[in-house]
Amino acid sequence: MRLHIEGKIMETEDLEIQCGMFQVHTLSPLLFCISLIPLTEKLNKLSTGYEEHTTKTKVSHLLYMDDSKLTGKMGEELQKQMEVVRTFSDDIHMLYPAQSWWGTYHGCCSRRDGARTSG
């Protein structure tokens, strides 16, 4: 396992998970949201997405429980964002269905698998 501590990467032995948490457990949604904080930080560092005109804050993604959306000005921004999501998902061995990460730009939608639809 790789840990990022104070800007350094530390390698540890693999951890064998003996038991998980049931999805119906009351803490499950909260723990899932907490587990996505590092992904949010990585997406924010890309400085992609739409800029809110009054505060100049960039919005690159929206997360609500197990629903997620990526936003970008151009398809290239979405590709960068989707690569971060893909890498993050692979690193933590979490599988997302292709349709669960949708990206939008200029009235067009793009799925993680590269398919596009009007929207």
Phi and psi in radians as a Rosetta constraint file:
Dihedral C 1 N 2 CA 2 C 2 CIRCULARHARMONIC -1.850 0.35
Dihedral N 2 CA 2 C 2 N 3 CIRCULARHARMONIC 2.282 0.35
Dihedral C 2 N 3 CA 3 C 3 CIRCULARHARMONIC -2.036 0.35
Dihedral N 3 CA 3 C 3 N 4 CIRCULARHARMONIC 2.435 0.35
Dihedral C 3 N 4 CA 4 C 4 CIRCULARHARMONIC -1.808 0.35
Dihedral N 4 CA 4 C 4 N 5 CIRCULARHARMONIC 1.930 0.35
Dihedral C 4 N 5 CA 5 C 5 CIRCULARHARMONIC -2.198 0.35
Dihedral N 5 CA 5 C 5 N 6 CIRCULARHARMONIC 2.081 0.35
Dihedral C 5 N 6 CA 6 C 6 CIRCULARHARMONIC 0.855 0.35
Dihedral N 6 CA 6 C 6 N 7 CIRCULARHARMONIC 0.815 0.35
Dihedral C 6 N 7 CA 7 C 7 CIRCULARHARMONIC 1.367 0.35
Dihedral N 7 CA 7 C 7 N 8 CIRCULARHARMONIC 0.021 0.35
Dihedral C 7 N 8 CA 8 C 8 CIRCULARHARMONIC -1.981 0.35
Dihedral N 8 CA 8 C 8 N 9 CIRCULARHARMONIC 2.634 0.35
Dihedral C 8 N 9 CA 9 C 9 CIRCULARHARMONIC -1.749 0.35
Dihedral N 9 CA 9 C 9 N 10 CIRCULARHARMONIC 2.237 0.35
Dihedral C 9 N 10 CA 10 C 10 CIRCULARHARMONIC -2.059 0.35
Dihedral N 10 CA 10 C 10 N 11 CIRCULARHARMONIC 2.226 0.35
Dihedral C 10 N 11 CA 11 C 11 CIRCULARHARMONIC -1.624 0.35
Dihedral N 11 CA 11 C 11 N 12 CIRCULARHARMONIC 2.368 0.35
Dihedral C 11 N 12 CA 12 C 12 CIRCULARHARMONIC -2.200 0.35
Dihedral N 12 CA 12 C 12 N 13 CIRCULARHARMONIC 2.981 0.35
Dihedral C 12 N 13 CA 13 C 13 CIRCULARHARMONIC -1.195 0.35
Dihedral N 13 CA 13 C 13 N 14 CIRCULARHARMONIC 2.697 0.35
Dihedral C 13 N 14 CA 14 C 14 CIRCULARHARMONIC -1.103 0.35
Dihedral N 14 CA 14 C 14 N 15 CIRCULARHARMONIC 2.473 0.35
Dihedral C 14 N 15 CA 15 C 15 CIRCULARHARMONIC -1.710 0.35
Dihedral N 15 CA 15 C 15 N 16 CIRCULARHARMONIC 2.310 0.35
Dihedral C 15 N 16 CA 16 C 16 CIRCULARHARMONIC -1.645 0.35
Dihedral N 16 CA 16 C 16 N 17 CIRCULARHARMONIC 2.038 0.35
Dihedral C 16 N 17 CA 17 C 17 CIRCULARHARMONIC -1.438 0.35
Dihedral N 17 CA 17 C 17 N 18 CIRCULARHARMONIC 2.075 0.35
Dihedral C 17 N 18 CA 18 C 18 CIRCULARHARMONIC -1.477 0.35
Dihedral N 18 CA 18 C 18 N 19 CIRCULARHARMONIC -0.543 0.35
Dihedral C 18 N 19 CA 19 C 19 CIRCULARHARMONIC -2.681 0.35
Dihedral N 19 CA 19 C 19 N 20 CIRCULARHARMONIC 2.490 0.35
Dihedral C 19 N 20 CA 20 C 20 CIRCULARHARMONIC -1.924 0.35
Dihedral N 20 CA 20 C 20 N 21 CIRCULARHARMONIC -2.953 0.35
Dihedral C 20 N 21 CA 21 C 21 CIRCULARHARMONIC -1.987 0.35
Dihedral N 21 CA 21 C 21 N 22 CIRCULARHARMONIC 2.322 0.35
Dihedral C 21 N 22 CA 22 C 22 CIRCULARHARMONIC -1.147 0.35
Dihedral N 22 CA 22 C 22 N 23 CIRCULARHARMONIC 2.536 0.35
Dihedral C 22 N 23 CA 23 C 23 CIRCULARHARMONIC -1.102 0.35
Dihedral N 23 CA 23 C 23 N 24 CIRCULARHARMONIC -0.456 0.35
Dihedral C 23 N 24 CA 24 C 24 CIRCULARHARMONIC -1.427 0.35
Dihedral N 24 CA 24 C 24 N 25 CIRCULARHARMONIC -0.089 0.35
Dihedral C 24 N 25 CA 25 C 25 CIRCULARHARMONIC -1.164 0.35
Dihedral N 25 CA 25 C 25 N 26 CIRCULARHARMONIC 2.469 0.35
Dihedral C 25 N 26 CA 26 C 26 CIRCULARHARMONIC -1.120 0.35
Dihedral N 26 CA 26 C 26 N 27 CIRCULARHARMONIC -0.451 0.35
Dihedral C 26 N 27 CA 27 C 27 CIRCULARHARMONIC -1.470 0.35
Dihedral N 27 CA 27 C 27 N 28 CIRCULARHARMONIC -0.234 0.35
Dihedral C 27 N 28 CA 28 C 28 CIRCULARHARMONIC -0.966 0.35
Dihedral N 28 CA 28 C 28 N 29 CIRCULARHARMONIC -0.879 0.35
Dihedral C 28 N 29 CA 29 C 29 CIRCULARHARMONIC -1.078 0.35
Dihedral N 29 CA 29 C 29 N 30 CIRCULARHARMONIC -0.707 0.35
Dihedral C 29 N 30 CA 30 C 30 CIRCULARHARMONIC -1.119 0.35
Dihedral N 30 CA 30 C 30 N 31 CIRCULARHARMONIC -0.799 0.35
Dihedral C 30 N 31 CA 31 C 31 CIRCULARHARMONIC -1.126 0.35
Dihedral N 31 CA 31 C 31 N 32 CIRCULARHARMONIC -0.633 0.35
Dihedral C 31 N 32 CA 32 C 32 CIRCULARHARMONIC -1.100 0.35
Dihedral N 32 CA 32 C 32 N 33 CIRCULARHARMONIC -0.789 0.35
Dihedral C 32 N 33 CA 33 C 33 CIRCULARHARMONIC -1.096 0.35
Dihedral N 33 CA 33 C 33 N 34 CIRCULARHARMONIC -0.727 0.35
Dihedral C 33 N 34 CA 34 C 34 CIRCULARHARMONIC -1.092 0.35
Dihedral N 34 CA 34 C 34 N 35 CIRCULARHARMONIC -0.640 0.35
Dihedral C 34 N 35 CA 35 C 35 CIRCULARHARMONIC -1.161 0.35
Dihedral N 35 CA 35 C 35 N 36 CIRCULARHARMONIC -0.333 0.35
Dihedral C 35 N 36 CA 36 C 36 CIRCULARHARMONIC -1.605 0.35
Dihedral N 36 CA 36 C 36 N 37 CIRCULARHARMONIC -0.036 0.35
Dihedral C 36 N 37 CA 37 C 37 CIRCULARHARMONIC -1.017 0.35
Dihedral N 37 CA 37 C 37 N 38 CIRCULARHARMONIC -0.785 0.35
Dihedral C 37 N 38 CA 38 C 38 CIRCULARHARMONIC -1.064 0.35
Dihedral N 38 CA 38 C 38 N 39 CIRCULARHARMONIC -0.603 0.35
Dihedral C 38 N 39 CA 39 C 39 CIRCULARHARMONIC -1.147 0.35
Dihedral N 39 CA 39 C 39 N 40 CIRCULARHARMONIC -0.752 0.35
Dihedral C 39 N 40 CA 40 C 40 CIRCULARHARMONIC -1.027 0.35
Dihedral N 40 CA 40 C 40 N 41 CIRCULARHARMONIC -0.750 0.35
Dihedral C 40 N 41 CA 41 C 41 CIRCULARHARMONIC -1.094 0.35
Dihedral N 41 CA 41 C 41 N 42 CIRCULARHARMONIC -0.736 0.35
Dihedral C 41 N 42 CA 42 C 42 CIRCULARHARMONIC -1.127 0.35
Dihedral N 42 CA 42 C 42 N 43 CIRCULARHARMONIC -0.737 0.35
Dihedral C 42 N 43 CA 43 C 43 CIRCULARHARMONIC -1.163 0.35
Dihedral N 43 CA 43 C 43 N 44 CIRCULARHARMONIC -0.666 0.35
Dihedral C 43 N 44 CA 44 C 44 CIRCULARHARMONIC -1.123 0.35
Dihedral N 44 CA 44 C 44 N 45 CIRCULARHARMONIC -0.603 0.35
Dihedral C 44 N 45 CA 45 C 45 CIRCULARHARMONIC -1.173 0.35
Dihedral N 45 CA 45 C 45 N 46 CIRCULARHARMONIC -0.348 0.35
Dihedral C 45 N 46 CA 46 C 46 CIRCULARHARMONIC -1.202 0.35
Dihedral N 46 CA 46 C 46 N 47 CIRCULARHARMONIC -0.404 0.35
Dihedral C 46 N 47 CA 47 C 47 CIRCULARHARMONIC 0.968 0.35
Dihedral N 47 CA 47 C 47 N 48 CIRCULARHARMONIC 0.808 0.35
Dihedral C 47 N 48 CA 48 C 48 CIRCULARHARMONIC -1.982 0.35
Dihedral N 48 CA 48 C 48 N 49 CIRCULARHARMONIC 3.071 0.35
Dihedral C 48 N 49 CA 49 C 49 CIRCULARHARMONIC 1.801 0.35
Dihedral N 49 CA 49 C 49 N 50 CIRCULARHARMONIC -2.938 0.35
Dihedral C 49 N 50 CA 50 C 50 CIRCULARHARMONIC -1.667 0.35
Dihedral N 50 CA 50 C 50 N 51 CIRCULARHARMONIC 2.492 0.35
Dihedral C 50 N 51 CA 51 C 51 CIRCULARHARMONIC -1.692 0.35
Dihedral N 51 CA 51 C 51 N 52 CIRCULARHARMONIC 2.191 0.35
Dihedral C 51 N 52 CA 52 C 52 CIRCULARHARMONIC -1.256 0.35
Dihedral N 52 CA 52 C 52 N 53 CIRCULARHARMONIC 2.242 0.35
Dihedral C 52 N 53 CA 53 C 53 CIRCULARHARMONIC -1.202 0.35
Dihedral N 53 CA 53 C 53 N 54 CIRCULARHARMONIC -0.487 0.35
Dihedral C 53 N 54 CA 54 C 54 CIRCULARHARMONIC -1.534 0.35
Dihedral N 54 CA 54 C 54 N 55 CIRCULARHARMONIC -0.702 0.35
Dihedral C 54 N 55 CA 55 C 55 CIRCULARHARMONIC -1.751 0.35
Dihedral N 55 CA 55 C 55 N 56 CIRCULARHARMONIC -0.153 0.35
Dihedral C 55 N 56 CA 56 C 56 CIRCULARHARMONIC 1.094 0.35
Dihedral N 56 CA 56 C 56 N 57 CIRCULARHARMONIC 0.368 0.35
Dihedral C 56 N 57 CA 57 C 57 CIRCULARHARMONIC -1.391 0.35
Dihedral N 57 CA 57 C 57 N 58 CIRCULARHARMONIC 2.321 0.35
Dihedral C 57 N 58 CA 58 C 58 CIRCULARHARMONIC -1.536 0.35
Dihedral N 58 CA 58 C 58 N 59 CIRCULARHARMONIC 2.366 0.35
Dihedral C 58 N 59 CA 59 C 59 CIRCULARHARMONIC -2.011 0.35
Dihedral N 59 CA 59 C 59 N 60 CIRCULARHARMONIC 1.933 0.35
Dihedral C 59 N 60 CA 60 C 60 CIRCULARHARMONIC -1.883 0.35
Dihedral N 60 CA 60 C 60 N 61 CIRCULARHARMONIC -0.294 0.35
Dihedral C 60 N 61 CA 61 C 61 CIRCULARHARMONIC -2.772 0.35
Dihedral N 61 CA 61 C 61 N 62 CIRCULARHARMONIC 2.712 0.35
Dihedral C 61 N 62 CA 62 C 62 CIRCULARHARMONIC -2.252 0.35
Dihedral N 62 CA 62 C 62 N 63 CIRCULARHARMONIC 2.285 0.35
Dihedral C 62 N 63 CA 63 C 63 CIRCULARHARMONIC -2.182 0.35
Dihedral N 63 CA 63 C 63 N 64 CIRCULARHARMONIC 2.322 0.35
Dihedral C 63 N 64 CA 64 C 64 CIRCULARHARMONIC -2.510 0.35
Dihedral N 64 CA 64 C 64 N 65 CIRCULARHARMONIC 1.906 0.35
Dihedral C 64 N 65 CA 65 C 65 CIRCULARHARMONIC 0.891 0.35
Dihedral N 65 CA 65 C 65 N 66 CIRCULARHARMONIC -2.018 0.35
Dihedral C 65 N 66 CA 66 C 66 CIRCULARHARMONIC -1.755 0.35
Dihedral N 66 CA 66 C 66 N 67 CIRCULARHARMONIC 0.256 0.35
Dihedral C 66 N 67 CA 67 C 67 CIRCULARHARMONIC -1.831 0.35
Dihedral N 67 CA 67 C 67 N 68 CIRCULARHARMONIC 2.414 0.35
Dihedral C 67 N 68 CA 68 C 68 CIRCULARHARMONIC -2.533 0.35
Dihedral N 68 CA 68 C 68 N 69 CIRCULARHARMONIC 2.487 0.35
Dihedral C 68 N 69 CA 69 C 69 CIRCULARHARMONIC -2.335 0.35
Dihedral N 69 CA 69 C 69 N 70 CIRCULARHARMONIC 2.445 0.35
Dihedral C 69 N 70 CA 70 C 70 CIRCULARHARMONIC -1.902 0.35
Dihedral N 70 CA 70 C 70 N 71 CIRCULARHARMONIC 2.473 0.35
Dihedral C 70 N 71 CA 71 C 71 CIRCULARHARMONIC -2.232 0.35
Dihedral N 71 CA 71 C 71 N 72 CIRCULARHARMONIC 2.491 0.35
Dihedral C 71 N 72 CA 72 C 72 CIRCULARHARMONIC -2.697 0.35
Dihedral N 72 CA 72 C 72 N 73 CIRCULARHARMONIC 2.764 0.35
Dihedral C 72 N 73 CA 73 C 73 CIRCULARHARMONIC -1.314 0.35
Dihedral N 73 CA 73 C 73 N 74 CIRCULARHARMONIC -0.527 0.35
Dihedral C 73 N 74 CA 74 C 74 CIRCULARHARMONIC -2.416 0.35
Dihedral N 74 CA 74 C 74 N 75 CIRCULARHARMONIC 2.839 0.35
Dihedral C 74 N 75 CA 75 C 75 CIRCULARHARMONIC -1.053 0.35
Dihedral N 75 CA 75 C 75 N 76 CIRCULARHARMONIC -0.550 0.35
Dihedral C 75 N 76 CA 76 C 76 CIRCULARHARMONIC -1.102 0.35
Dihedral N 76 CA 76 C 76 N 77 CIRCULARHARMONIC -0.657 0.35
Dihedral C 76 N 77 CA 77 C 77 CIRCULARHARMONIC -1.109 0.35
Dihedral N 77 CA 77 C 77 N 78 CIRCULARHARMONIC -0.745 0.35
Dihedral C 77 N 78 CA 78 C 78 CIRCULARHARMONIC -1.107 0.35
Dihedral N 78 CA 78 C 78 N 79 CIRCULARHARMONIC -0.677 0.35
Dihedral C 78 N 79 CA 79 C 79 CIRCULARHARMONIC -1.082 0.35
Dihedral N 79 CA 79 C 79 N 80 CIRCULARHARMONIC -0.744 0.35
Dihedral C 79 N 80 CA 80 C 80 CIRCULARHARMONIC -1.057 0.35
Dihedral N 80 CA 80 C 80 N 81 CIRCULARHARMONIC -0.805 0.35
Dihedral C 80 N 81 CA 81 C 81 CIRCULARHARMONIC -1.111 0.35
Dihedral N 81 CA 81 C 81 N 82 CIRCULARHARMONIC -0.768 0.35
Dihedral C 81 N 82 CA 82 C 82 CIRCULARHARMONIC -1.154 0.35
Dihedral N 82 CA 82 C 82 N 83 CIRCULARHARMONIC -0.555 0.35
Dihedral C 82 N 83 CA 83 C 83 CIRCULARHARMONIC -1.179 0.35
Dihedral N 83 CA 83 C 83 N 84 CIRCULARHARMONIC -0.684 0.35
Dihedral C 83 N 84 CA 84 C 84 CIRCULARHARMONIC -1.077 0.35
Dihedral N 84 CA 84 C 84 N 85 CIRCULARHARMONIC -0.796 0.35
Dihedral C 84 N 85 CA 85 C 85 CIRCULARHARMONIC -1.086 0.35
Dihedral N 85 CA 85 C 85 N 86 CIRCULARHARMONIC -0.769 0.35
Dihedral C 85 N 86 CA 86 C 86 CIRCULARHARMONIC -1.078 0.35
Dihedral N 86 CA 86 C 86 N 87 CIRCULARHARMONIC -0.810 0.35
Dihedral C 86 N 87 CA 87 C 87 CIRCULARHARMONIC -1.107 0.35
Dihedral N 87 CA 87 C 87 N 88 CIRCULARHARMONIC -0.802 0.35
Dihedral C 87 N 88 CA 88 C 88 CIRCULARHARMONIC -1.050 0.35
Dihedral N 88 CA 88 C 88 N 89 CIRCULARHARMONIC -0.815 0.35
Dihedral C 88 N 89 CA 89 C 89 CIRCULARHARMONIC -1.062 0.35
Dihedral N 89 CA 89 C 89 N 90 CIRCULARHARMONIC -0.757 0.35
Dihedral C 89 N 90 CA 90 C 90 CIRCULARHARMONIC -1.122 0.35
Dihedral N 90 CA 90 C 90 N 91 CIRCULARHARMONIC -0.728 0.35
Dihedral C 90 N 91 CA 91 C 91 CIRCULARHARMONIC -1.071 0.35
Dihedral N 91 CA 91 C 91 N 92 CIRCULARHARMONIC -0.671 0.35
Dihedral C 91 N 92 CA 92 C 92 CIRCULARHARMONIC -1.748 0.35
Dihedral N 92 CA 92 C 92 N 93 CIRCULARHARMONIC 0.132 0.35
Dihedral C 92 N 93 CA 93 C 93 CIRCULARHARMONIC 0.988 0.35
Dihedral N 93 CA 93 C 93 N 94 CIRCULARHARMONIC 0.738 0.35
Dihedral C 93 N 94 CA 94 C 94 CIRCULARHARMONIC -1.911 0.35
Dihedral N 94 CA 94 C 94 N 95 CIRCULARHARMONIC 2.215 0.35
Dihedral C 94 N 95 CA 95 C 95 CIRCULARHARMONIC -1.688 0.35
Dihedral N 95 CA 95 C 95 N 96 CIRCULARHARMONIC 2.257 0.35
Dihedral C 95 N 96 CA 96 C 96 CIRCULARHARMONIC -1.939 0.35
Dihedral N 96 CA 96 C 96 N 97 CIRCULARHARMONIC 2.368 0.35
Dihedral C 96 N 97 CA 97 C 97 CIRCULARHARMONIC -1.109 0.35
Dihedral N 97 CA 97 C 97 N 98 CIRCULARHARMONIC 2.552 0.35
Dihedral C 97 N 98 CA 98 C 98 CIRCULARHARMONIC -0.946 0.35
Dihedral N 98 CA 98 C 98 N 99 CIRCULARHARMONIC -0.654 0.35
Dihedral C 98 N 99 CA 99 C 99 CIRCULARHARMONIC -1.340 0.35
Dihedral N 99 CA 99 C 99 N 100 CIRCULARHARMONIC -0.133 0.35
Dihedral C 99 N 100 CA 100 C 100 CIRCULARHARMONIC -1.435 0.35
Dihedral N 100 CA 100 C 100 N 101 CIRCULARHARMONIC -0.323 0.35
Dihedral C 100 N 101 CA 101 C 101 CIRCULARHARMONIC -1.908 0.35
Dihedral N 101 CA 101 C 101 N 102 CIRCULARHARMONIC 1.675 0.35
Dihedral C 101 N 102 CA 102 C 102 CIRCULARHARMONIC -1.767 0.35
Dihedral N 102 CA 102 C 102 N 103 CIRCULARHARMONIC 2.512 0.35
Dihedral C 102 N 103 CA 103 C 103 CIRCULARHARMONIC -2.126 0.35
Dihedral N 103 CA 103 C 103 N 104 CIRCULARHARMONIC 2.572 0.35
Dihedral C 103 N 104 CA 104 C 104 CIRCULARHARMONIC -2.243 0.35
Dihedral N 104 CA 104 C 104 N 105 CIRCULARHARMONIC 2.483 0.35
Dihedral C 104 N 105 CA 105 C 105 CIRCULARHARMONIC -2.742 0.35
Dihedral N 105 CA 105 C 105 N 106 CIRCULARHARMONIC 2.446 0.35
Dihedral C 105 N 106 CA 106 C 106 CIRCULARHARMONIC 0.698 0.35
Dihedral N 106 CA 106 C 106 N 107 CIRCULARHARMONIC 0.827 0.35
Dihedral C 106 N 107 CA 107 C 107 CIRCULARHARMONIC 1.307 0.35
Dihedral N 107 CA 107 C 107 N 108 CIRCULARHARMONIC 0.192 0.35
Dihedral C 107 N 108 CA 108 C 108 CIRCULARHARMONIC -2.101 0.35
Dihedral N 108 CA 108 C 108 N 109 CIRCULARHARMONIC 2.556 0.35
Dihedral C 108 N 109 CA 109 C 109 CIRCULARHARMONIC -1.968 0.35
Dihedral N 109 CA 109 C 109 N 110 CIRCULARHARMONIC 2.497 0.35
Dihedral C 109 N 110 CA 110 C 110 CIRCULARHARMONIC -2.300 0.35
Dihedral N 110 CA 110 C 110 N 111 CIRCULARHARMONIC 2.253 0.35
Dihedral C 110 N 111 CA 111 C 111 CIRCULARHARMONIC -1.531 0.35
Dihedral N 111 CA 111 C 111 N 112 CIRCULARHARMONIC 2.870 0.35
Dihedral C 111 N 112 CA 112 C 112 CIRCULARHARMONIC -0.978 0.35
Dihedral N 112 CA 112 C 112 N 113 CIRCULARHARMONIC -0.582 0.35
Dihedral C 112 N 113 CA 113 C 113 CIRCULARHARMONIC -1.417 0.35
Dihedral N 113 CA 113 C 113 N 114 CIRCULARHARMONIC 0.075 0.35
Dihedral C 113 N 114 CA 114 C 114 CIRCULARHARMONIC 1.646 0.35
Dihedral N 114 CA 114 C 114 N 115 CIRCULARHARMONIC -0.192 0.35
Dihedral C 114 N 115 CA 115 C 115 CIRCULARHARMONIC -1.184 0.35
Dihedral N 115 CA 115 C 115 N 116 CIRCULARHARMONIC 2.601 0.35
Dihedral C 115 N 116 CA 116 C 116 CIRCULARHARMONIC -2.159 0.35
Dihedral N 116 CA 116 C 116 N 117 CIRCULARHARMONIC 2.546 0.35
Dihedral C 116 N 117 CA 117 C 117 CIRCULARHARMONIC -2.396 0.35
Dihedral N 117 CA 117 C 117 N 118 CIRCULARHARMONIC 2.792 0.35
Dihedral C 117 N 118 CA 118 C 118 CIRCULARHARMONIC -1.434 0.35
Dihedral N 118 CA 118 C 118 N 119 CIRCULARHARMONIC 2.621 0.35
